[in-house]
């Protein structure tokens, strides 16, 4: 005589819909958290206005001078004393342009001194960043 099992054994199932909901919630939470933690290392620079053709170079060397006279080389703060040493390794090609993005109210002497220090490091070609004028 065969006895019936008192308990029928069911195979376990993994419900995927709640798991998708939880993963979507975590994704949205991390996206919002990462946006609030983002610090942009940018400075407001009021560029002079003008018209010029776009510069066609692969990786520019940017020399930024703010209205207060602060100097940044490719977004890295530098001083006039170390500027020549910092520019030299960035000039891999003799025709590399150094883009000077100076605020229109930046101290003229600081801009000239920074360009002279870059020239000491071997920079021969300079280009000035401008804000395009609206056509009208």
N, C-alpha and C positions, 0 to 999 in steps of 0.2 A: 504494500500500500504506500502510495506516495503522499507525503504531507505537503500541503500548500505552504509556501513561505508566508509568514505573517506580515512581512514588509516587502513591498516591491521596491526594487532598487532602481532609481532613476539616474540616468547619466547627467552629470552637471553641465550647465551651459554657461557660456560667457556672453553676457549681454554687451554688445558693442555700442549701442546708441548712447547710453549714459557715459561711456568712456570717451566717445567723440565729443560730447557736450563739455566734459571736464577739460579735455585737451584744448578745445576752442577757447574756453574761459581762461585757461592758463596762458595761452598764446596772446590773447587780447590784453591780459594783465601785464605780461612782460613787455609787450610792445608799448603800452602806455607808460610803464615805469621807465623804460629806456629813453623815451622821448623827454621825460621830465629830468632825467639825469644828464642829458647831453649839454655839454658846455662848448659853445662855439668860441674858439680862440681867434676872434676877428676884431679888428679895430675899425671904427668909422673914420673914413678918410674922404674928405671933400675934394675930389679930383677936379682939375681945371677942365673946361669944356672945349671941344674942338672936333675936327673931322680928320680921320686918317684911315688908311687901309688896315685890315686886321693883320696881326703879326703871325706868321706861319713858322712856329718852332715847336719842337717836340716837348721839351721840358724847360720852361723858362726859369731863369734865376731872377727872383723878384726882390727888389730893394725897396722897402716901404718906409717912408718917413712921415710921422704923424705931425699934427699941429703943435704938439708939445715938444717935438724934437726927438721923440723915441724912434729907434731904428730897429727894423725887423728884416732878417734875411730869410726868405722862404718861410715866413711865419715863426721864426725863431728869434727872440730878442737878442740883440748884439749891441756892443758899444763901438765907438769909433776906434778904440785901441785894438780890438780884436777883429775888426771888420775885414782887413786884408787877409788875415790868416783863415777866416771863415769862408771867404769868397773863393780863394785859390783852388780848393778841391772840387768846387762846383763847376769850374771852367774846364770841362773835358775837351771841348772843341775850340780852336782859336776864333771861330766865327760866332761863338755863343753870345747872344744878346743879353744884357742885363736890363731888365725892365724896372725903371724907376717910377714907383707909384708914390709920389709926394703930394701931400695935402697942399691945396692952393694957398693956404695960410701958414705952411711950414716955414721955419726959419731958413732963409736962403743960404746962409753960411753953412748950416748943417747939411743941406742937400748937396752943395758943392763939395764939402769936405768928405761926405760919404762916397760921392762919385770919384774923388781923387784917391781915396783909399782902395776902392774897387779897381781903379786903373793900376795902382801899385801891384795888385795881385795878378794883373794880366788881362783885365777886361778892356777891350778896345771898342766894343760896339754897345751903345746905350740906346734904349728906346724909352719914351715917356708914356705912361698910362694916362689916358684922358677919358672923360665921360663924354659919350657921343652926344652931339647937339641934335635936338629934334629937327627933322626936316619939315619945313613948312613955309 
